[in-house]
Amino acid sequence: MDMKSRVSWEPAIKSAHTRLNYDIKSDSESDAKVSYQLVEYTTNAAAGGMVAARWFLDARKFIIEPDGSTCCVTVDAGKAGIYDCEVSHVQAQNYEGSASMLKCIEKSQDGFCTW
């Protein structure tokens, strides 16, 4: 989910950056941090150009618990017309409501978590 580092560890990604990011305090008593992001990324063309480069614009909501557990829900923002698809790319989208969760299931005495 770290867009600034994604290009270095995912070879299919050509470019990736966060267009918008803001944090709010959760309404719940858990002291969770809620973060909203608008992220844009492109993929490289593949199979000798037979698969065109893709452009994505995702809106994401992160809920980060005090123990570091994180939930991220993603929806497509490409059709909103906020930003235009790059000319040499095909506009693509992820499944609506795609989600990921990283949950701390055990914390050791030295402060490390088992995720």
ABEGO torsion letter per residue (X at the ends): XBAAAAAAABAABABBBBABBBBBBBABAAGBBBBBBBBBBBBBBBGGGABBBBBBBBBBBBBBBAAGBBBBBBBBAAAAGABBBBAABBBBBBBBGBBBBBBBABBBAAGBBBX
